[in-house]
């Protein structure tokens, strides 16, 4: 069964080199399990917000920051309320770490790198 544009939602994820390497190892199809101090996986709903995090947080922390783009089945995402964590466009989904495998199963297509900052 194919998925149409209206059946999927575009999300972004700012990430550093270690997480991105694990995504690459998955064949660009899944996010890695969270570390013990990471109880939530939070993709963001706005590309500009993802750029800000990658540039302003990931670069100082690890020397490089990436913005990834991916799509998830919209119907599946309905279980995660949109969280406004700052200004009007600072929007995230909070996926509990224990649900990440199921979340990954609903990714449509590949995770792609769309920006890199050094």
N, C-alpha and C positions, 0 to 999 in steps of 0.2 A: 504494500500500500504506500503510495507516495504522499508526501506532506506538502501542502500548498503554502504560499507565503502567509496566509491568514491563520494557518495552523501552528505557526511557530513564532517565537518571540526572540528578538535579537538582544543579546546581553554582552557586556564587556567585563573583563577581569584584568586589573592591573596586577602584575606579577614580577617577581625577581628571577634571576637566572636559575636558581636551584629548582623552584617549582616548574619553570618552563621546561627544564630538561626532563623532568618526570612526565610532563604532558607530551613531549616529543617521544619519549619511550613508549607511551601508550598508543602511538600512531596518530597523535593529535585528536584522540577521541574521548579522553577522560581526564578529569582532575584527580590528582593524587589524594590519598587519605590525609586527613588533617593530622598535625602533630598534637601531642598531648595538651599543649597550651593553646590550641586553636579549636575551640568547641564549635565554631561556626564557619561555614564557607559563605562568603558574601560576594556574589557577582553584582555588578552595578548596572543601572538602567540608562546611564548617560555617558556617552563617549568622552565629553569634556571632563567629567568627574574622574573617569578612569585615567585620563591623561594627567590630571593634577596629581593623583596618587602616585602613578608611575614615576613622574618627573620629580615631585617634591619629597616623596618618601622612599621609594625603591632606589633611586640613584644615590642619595646620601648613604643609604644602608648597605648597598651591595655594589655600587659603581655603575649599575645598569638597571633600567626599568623598562618593562614591556607592557603594551596594552594588547590584549587579545580580544577577539570578537568570536562569538559562537551563538548558536540558536538552540532553543529548547522548546519542546512541545508546549504550546500555550495552555492547553487544558491541564497538563501536569503542574505547571507553575501556579495555578490558581490556589494551591494549598499554602503558598508562601505570600503573606501580605507584604506589600511594598512598604519599606521603612524609610521615612524621611529623617536623615541623621544630621541635618545641617540646613543649609539654604534650600530654596525651592527645587533645585535640580540635583540635590545631593540625595539620591535615591538608591537603595540597595534591597536585595532579597537576602534573608538570613536563612540559610539551609543548615540544619543541625548536622554535625559531623557524621553522626550515625546514619544519616539519610543520603550521604554523598554517592554511594554506589547506585542507589535508585535514581538519583538526579542524573548521574552520568548516563544511565541507560536511556534517558529521554533526550539526550543531546542529538540534534539533527545535523548530520554532516560533520565537518571537521572544525576543530578549534584553530583559529588562524591569528598570527601576529600581525597587527596593523600599524603599530608604532614602536619605535625603540628610542630610548633616551640614554645618554651617557654623560 
